[in-house]
Amino acid sequence: MTTRLVAAWTRYWFRPTPTLDLAGARIVIVGMALYLLLPPEGDLGRLRDLSLLPDQLYDPLPVLHLLVAPIGWTYRPGFEVLEAVYWVAVAGGVTALIGLFTNVSLLVFAWANVFLQAFKYSFGEFHHPEGVMMIGLVVLALSPSGRALSVDAWVRRRRRGGAGVAEAGPTEATSSLARWPLLVIRWVLALAYFSAAFHKLRVAGFDWMNGHTLQYYILRDADRWAAPLGLWVGQHYPLILALSVVTMLWEGTFFLVLVFPVLAWIYVPLGLGFHAGTWLTMRAGFFQFMALYAAFVPWSAAYRWCVEKLPFRRQSTAGLTARST
């Protein structure tokens, strides 16, 4: 019995998976994190403002204590340090995006992002999109996400080609360590959504789905952030009522994609539409969640489809084959 459980556990987490699937997720997730870090989304100004606040408002998170422990457990970084860490994050993000020294770059990028985010959270304001993104970056840093679509992979192919060693194509290359990072990201998303649904039910019960709660928040945020679409949606109660029910059902059952992966074709588009809708109606940005959906995309299958179906890809592949012979 124990042997079968271990085998099932290993098969679930470490089944050989195309490295292209993991690399595609790396590019999307790191690209989004880098975009949110750079101007105009970047927040050096916010870091400067926070660094000027008095110590009475500063309550560092345990993770920040751990990160500054080599200097001093109670050390509070000033703006000069924060700015230096910010630019380290930018440099690490760029090299992680192109896959140059991928794992080292990802570790630097994840560390710097966690450092900056932990500092911002140390003043009592918390938001979950940044949290799930930090988890995603750490997971990618511990994975073989640079095995494909990277400068590292290109250099490795060049070296092996020079030695006369054949290498699998981008869709054939697999790794037993390429599956678990994608699964962890999927589980994090599912748990985050289930937690949101559970919190709604715990606080308001099924009354949350009567439409009035969602209508209040949409109209409040649409007015606050000048979102015309939100003001329009907020005036149509039947639409709000339907959105309330769909939101609760979608969040509460998102975990089903972990049991029945084919349901991702329904839940992922719904999720993208949901987060795009919250931005358009409430200016609530959940871009980190949208980027993490890259863990559901079968990038290797999409690549194969492009090679087989798109005319220019077939012609270019045929040309390369003819030249090689």
N, C-alpha and C positions, 0 to 999 in steps of 0.2 A: 504493500500500500504506500509506504513512504517513498519507495523508489519511483512509483508511478506519479506521485505528487511532485517529486523533484523534477522528473522528466517533463511533466506538464508545465511546471513553472519555468523551466529552462526553455522549453519550446515557445512559451508565450513571450518571454522577454528577450530571448537571444536567438530567435529564428533568423537565418541569413536573410538580409534585406539589402536591396540596391543602395549603394552608397550615394547614388544620385538623388534619392529621396531625401536623405539627410542633408546633403549639400544644398539642395533647393531651399529647404527650411532655413538653413544657416543664412543664406543670402537675403531672404525676405525678412527674417527676424532681426538680423544685425543691421540691415538697411533701414528698417523702421526705427530701431533704437538710435541709430546714428542721425537719422533725419530729425527725430525729436530732440536730439542733443544740440544740433547746429542751429544757427539763426535762420529764420526768425523764431523758430520754436525753442531754441536754446534759452537757458535762463541764467546766464551769468549775472544779470542784473538782480534776479531773485536771490541768488547766492550772496551777492554783495549786501543786499538789504538784510538778509537773515544774519549775516556775520556781524552786523552792527547792533543787533538786538541785545538787551542786557542778559546777564547770566541767569537771572531769575526766571526767564522764559525758556531757558535751554535745559532740556531733559533728554540727554543723549540715549539713544537706543542701545541695548546690549551689544548688538553687532558693531556699532560704531566704537564702543569701548574696546572691543576685540581688535578692530582695525587700527586703532591708535595706541594700543597697548605697548608696542615697542618704544614709543616716545614717552608715554605716560597714560595710566588708566583714565585719568580725569582730564587729559589734554583736550582743549577745545581748538580746532583748527581755525585760523584766521582766513581772510579772503585770499591772501597770497597763496596759501596752501591749497585752498579750494580751486583757485584759478589754475594752478599747476596740475592738479588732479583732473580738472576738466579737459585740459589740452592733452593730457596723457590718455584720457578716454577717447578723445577724437582720433588721436593717432592709432590707438589700438583698434578702434572701430573700422578705420579705413583699411588697415592691414588684414583684419579679420574678414572684412567684406570681400576682398580680392583673394583671400586664402594664402597670405604670405606668412610663414611660420604660424599656421592657423591656430593651433592649440595655445601657444604662448600668447598670441594676439588676443584670443578670446578670453583667456584668463585675465589679462591686463584690462581688457574692455569690461568684463564682468566685475572685477574688483573695483575699478574706478566708478562704475555706475552705482554699485552697491554703496560705496563710500559717499558719493554725492547724495544719493537718495536717502540714506540713513541720516545724513546731516539735516536734510530738509524735513524729514519726519520727526526730528528731535525737537521740533517746536509745536508739536501737538496736532498737526494736520496730516491725516492719513488718507490715501486713496489706493484702491486695489489694482487698478491697471498697471501701475509701476511695479507692484509686488510680483505679479505673475510674469512680467517681462524679466525681472531680475532672476527668477527661477529658471526661465527659459535660457537666458544667457549662460548661467552657471552650468546647466545641463549640457549645452552645446560645447562649452569649454572642456568638458570631461569626455567628449565623444570624438569619434573619428570623422568629424564633419568636414575635414579638409581633404578627404580621399578623392573627391571629385569637384569639378567646377572651381578649381583653385590654382594659384601659382605653384603651390607645393606639388599638386598632382601633375602639372605640366612639366615641372623640373624632374620629377620622378620618371615620367614617361620618356623624357629626353635621355636620361641616364640609362634607362633600361633598353631603349632603342639603340643607343650607342653600343651597348653590350650584346646586342642581338637577341634580347629576351622579349618574347611576345607578351602583350598585356591585354587583358579583357577590355572590351569597349565600354563606354559610359553606362550602358544599360545592363551589361552583363556582370560588372564588378559588384560583388556583394561582400557583406561583412556581418558576422554574428553580433557585432557591437553597434550596428547601425540602427537596430530596431528599438532598443530600450529608451534612447533619448526621445524619440518621437512618441512613444507610449507615455513617458512621464509627462510630456507637455500636454498630451491629450487628457490624461488623468487630472492634471492641474486645472485645465479648463472646465472639465466636467464637475470637479469638486467646487470650483468657484461659482459656477452656475447653480449647482444644487444648494450651496450655502445661501445664495441670494434668494432662491425660492423658499427655502426653509425659514429664513429670517422674515420674509413677507408674511408667511403663514403664522409664524410665532407671534408676531407683533399685531397683525390685523386679521388673521384668519382668512377665511374665504371672502370676507368683505373687501379684501384688497382688489378682488376681481370685479367689483361693482362699477368700475370705471371712474368713480369720482376722485379716488386718490391719484391715479395716473393723470387725470385731467388737471388736477390742481398743480402737480409738479411740472407738467408740460407748459401750462399757461404762465406759471411763475418764472420758470427759467427762460421761456421764449420772450417774455417781457423784459427780463433782466438783461439778456444777452442779445436782444434785438434780432430774433429769429422769426421772420414772417411766416414761414411754413408752420412753425409750432403754434403761432397764434391762430392760423387757419384750422389746423388739426384739432386744437383745443376747443373749438366751437362746434365740433361735430361729435356729439355724445355717442351715437351708435358706433362710429369708427373707434372711439376711445375704448368703449366697452369691449369690442372685438379684440383690440390690441392688448387689453389687460388680460383677457383669458388666454390668448395665444402666448403672451410673454410668460405667464405662470406655467403653462403646460410645457413650453419649450425649455425654460430654465430647469424645471423640475425633472424632466425626462431626458435631458441632454446626455446623461450617462449611458443611455442605451446604445450610443454609437460605439462604446467600448465593448459591448456584447455583440452587437450586430453592425459591423463596420459599414455595411452597405447603406445604413441609415445616414451616414455622413453626407450623402448626396442630397439629403433633405435638410438636415440640421445645420450644416455649414453654410449653405446659401441663406437660410433663415437668419443665422447668426450675423452674417455680413450685412444683410438688410436691416437687422435690428440695430446694430451698432451705427450703421450709416444713418438710420432714422433718428437715433438719439442725438447724433451730431447736428443733423439738419433742423431738428425741431427744438432741441434743448441746449445745443452747443456743448454737449457732454461727450468728450473725446475718449473713445475706447479703442484707439488705434493699435495699442499693444495687443489687445485680444484679437483683433483682426489679423495682425501679423502672425500670431501664434497658430492661426488656422492653417498656416503653411505646413504644419506637421501632419495634416490630413491629406495633403495633395500628393497623388501618385506621380511624382515628377518623372520617373523613369518611363512610365507608361505614356505620359504626355510626349516625352521626347521620341519614343518609338512611333507614336502616331504621326508626329511631324515628319519624321524620316520617311514613313511609308505613304502618307497621304498628300503632303504638300509637294507640288510639282518641282519647285525650285530646289527643294531638299533632295529629291530623287535624282535630278539632273546633276547637282553638285557631287552627290555621292558616287554616281556613275562615272563622272569625270575623274574623280580622285582614284577610283578603282582602275580606270583605263590607264591613267598616268603611272600608277604603281606597277602595272604589268608591262 
